Amino acid sequence: MIGYYNYTVILTYLSLISALFGTHLAFQGETVAALTCLLLCGAFDSFDGMVARTKKGRTEAEKKFGIQIDSLVDMFSFGIFPAIIGYTMGLTGWLWGIIFGIYAICAVSRLGYFNVVEEMRQKETTEKRKYYQGLPVTSASLIFPAIYLLKGFLSPLLTYSIYGWCMALVAIAFVVDFKVIKPGLKGIIGMAFVGFLIFIGLMFV
C-alpha cells in the first residue's frame, strides 16, 4: 500500500476523522457537537508529534510523510472546518464568504510556509523549535469554541457575527510575523485543561 502505516500517524488520522464527523454534525445543525469535534481535533494534534517521536529508527521518508499528512489534515481541521461551522450558523452572505476565503488562504499559506522553513531549519540544526512565527492554525481549536460561549451572555445573532469577525482577525494573525512561544508538555497539558473547561461551558450553552 502507498504510504507509511504505523502508530505514529494514528492521532493525525483521528483529527481528520473528527473534523469530517464534525462537518456532518454542523450541517445537521448540531453546532455544539461540531465545536466539540473541533476541540478534539486540537487535542489529537497536540500530542501527535510526541507520539511520533517515541518511535525509534524512523526513516527520513517516514518523518517527511508525517509532516506532510499533518499539514494536510491541519488544513481541513483548522483551515476549513471552522469556516464550515460558521456557514452552518447562518453566516452565508457574500461578506462572510470573502472572510472565509481569506481565512482559508491564510491558513494554507502559513502551513505551506511553515513546512518550507521547518525543513530548512532541520537541515541546519537538531534543536527543538522554541517558538512559532505567527499564530499556529491549531489555535483555532480553542479560539472558536470559546467564542461560542458568548452565546450564554449575548444574542445568537451577535455571537455568530463575533465568530465571523474573529475569523478575519485570526486569519491575519496566521500570517503576521510575530513570535509565539512553543508550549512544552506542561503548556500542552494546560491547554488541554482549558479545552476541557470550554467543553464544559459548551454543555451549558
C-alpha positions in Angstrom: 0.0 0.0 0.0 1.1 3.5 -0.7 2.1 5.5 2.4 3.5 4.6 5.8 1.2 3.0 8.3 2.2 2.7 12.0 1.1 4.0 15.3 2.8 7.4 14.8 0.1 8.6 12.4 -3.0 7.4 14.4 -3.6 10.7 16.1 -3.3 12.7 12.9 -5.9 10.5 11.2 -8.2 10.7 14.3 -8.0 14.5 13.9 -9.1 14.2 10.3 -12.0 11.8 11.2 -13.1 14.2 14.0 -13.2 17.1 11.6 -15.1 15.1 9.0 -17.7 13.9 11.5 -17.9 17.4 12.9 -18.7 18.7 9.4 -21.6 16.3 9.2 -22.9 17.4 12.6 -22.6 21.1 11.7 -24.8 20.6 8.6 -27.3 18.7 10.8 -27.5 21.9 13.0 -25.6 20.3 15.9 -23.2 23.3 16.4 -22.1 22.4 19.9 -21.3 18.9 18.9 -19.4 20.2 15.9 -17.4 22.6 18.1 -16.7 19.7 20.4 -15.2 17.8 17.4 -13.0 20.9 16.8 -11.8 20.7 20.3 -10.9 17.0 19.8 -9.0 17.9 16.6 -6.8 20.2 18.7 -6.3 17.6 21.4 -5.2 14.9 18.8 -2.9 17.4 17.1 -1.3 18.5 20.4 0.1 15.0 21.1 0.7 13.6 17.6 4.2 14.9 17.5 5.1 13.5 20.9 3.8 10.1 19.8 5.7 10.2 16.6 9.0 10.9 18.4 8.6 7.8 20.5 9.3 5.6 17.5 13.0 4.9 17.2 14.7 4.5 13.9 12.2 6.4 11.8 13.5 6.9 8.2 13.8 10.3 6.7 10.9 9.4 4.3 8.7 8.5 7.3 9.5 11.8 9.0 8.7 13.8 5.9 5.5 11.8 5.3 4.4 12.6 8.9 5.0 16.3 8.4 3.1 16.3 5.1 0.0 14.5 6.3 0.0 16.6 9.5 -0.2 19.8 7.4 -2.8 18.4 5.1 -5.0 17.3 8.0 -4.5 20.6 9.7 -5.7 22.5 6.6 -9.0 20.7 6.8 -9.4 20.5 10.6 -8.4 24.1 11.3 -8.4 25.9 8.0 -11.7 24.7 6.5 -13.8 23.1 9.3 -14.2 26.4 11.4 -15.5 28.1 8.2 -18.0 25.3 7.7 -19.2 25.7 11.2 -19.6 29.5 10.6 -21.5 28.9 7.4 -23.9 26.4 9.1 -24.5 29.1 11.9 -26.0 31.2 9.2 -23.1 33.3 8.1 -23.9 32.9 4.4 -23.7 36.4 2.9 -21.1 37.5 0.4 -19.1 39.3 3.1 -18.8 36.2 5.2 -17.8 34.2 2.1 -14.9 36.6 1.5 -13.8 36.3 5.1 -14.0 32.5 5.0 -11.9 32.6 1.8 -9.3 34.9 3.3 -9.2 32.7 6.4 -8.6 29.5 4.3 -5.9 31.2 2.1 -4.0 32.5 5.2 -4.2 29.1 6.8 -2.8 27.2 3.8 -0.2 29.9 3.2 1.0 29.6 6.8 1.1 25.8 6.7 3.0 25.8 3.4 5.5 28.4 4.6 6.0 26.5 7.9 6.8 23.3 6.1 9.4 25.0 3.9 11.0 26.9 6.8 10.9 23.9 9.2 12.6 21.6 6.6 15.4 24.2 6.1 15.8 24.6 9.9 16.1 20.9 10.5 18.9 20.7 8.0 20.8 23.3 9.9 20.2 22.2 13.5 18.8 19.3 15.6 17.5 21.6 18.3 13.8 21.6 19.0 11.8 24.7 17.8 11.3 27.1 20.7 8.8 29.4 19.1 6.4 29.7 16.2 6.2 32.6 13.7 2.7 33.9 13.7 -0.3 32.2 15.3 -0.4 28.4 14.8 -3.5 27.3 12.9 -4.2 24.7 15.6 -5.1 27.6 17.9 -8.5 27.6 16.1 -9.5 24.6 18.1 -9.7 26.7 21.3 -10.5 30.1 19.9 -13.7 29.4 18.1 -15.4 27.1 20.7 -14.5 29.7 23.3 -16.2 32.5 21.2 -19.3 30.4 21.0 -19.6 30.5 24.8 -20.6 34.2 24.4 -24.0 32.8 23.3 -24.7 32.4 27.0 -24.5 36.1 27.5 -25.2 37.7 24.1 -27.9 37.1 21.4 -27.2 34.3 19.0 -27.0 36.7 16.0 -24.4 38.9 17.8 -22.4 35.8 18.9 -22.3 34.5 15.3 -21.2 37.8 14.0 -18.4 38.0 16.5 -17.4 34.4 15.4 -17.2 35.6 11.8 -15.2 38.7 12.5 -12.8 36.8 14.8 -12.1 34.5 11.8 -10.9 37.6 10.0 -8.6 38.6 12.9 -7.3 35.1 13.3 -6.6 34.8 9.6 -4.4 37.9 9.9 -2.6 36.5 12.9 -1.8 33.4 10.9 0.4 35.3 8.5 1.7 38.2 10.6 5.3 37.6 11.7 5.4 37.7 15.5 6.8 35.1 17.9 4.6 32.7 19.8 6.4 30.5 22.4 6.0 26.8 21.5 4.5 25.1 24.6 6.2 22.2 26.2 4.5 19.3 27.9 3.2 21.4 30.8 1.9 24.0 28.3 0.1 21.4 26.3 -1.5 19.9 29.4 -2.5 23.4 30.4 -4.2 24.0 27.0 -5.9 20.6 27.3 -7.3 21.7 30.6 -8.6 24.9 29.1 -10.1 22.9 26.3 -11.9 20.7 28.9 -13.3 23.8 30.6 -14.5 25.1 27.3 -16.2 21.8 26.6 -18.0 22.0 30.0 -19.1 25.5 29.1 -20.4 24.3 25.7 -22.6 21.7 27.5 -24.3 24.5 29.4 -24.6 26.8 26.4 
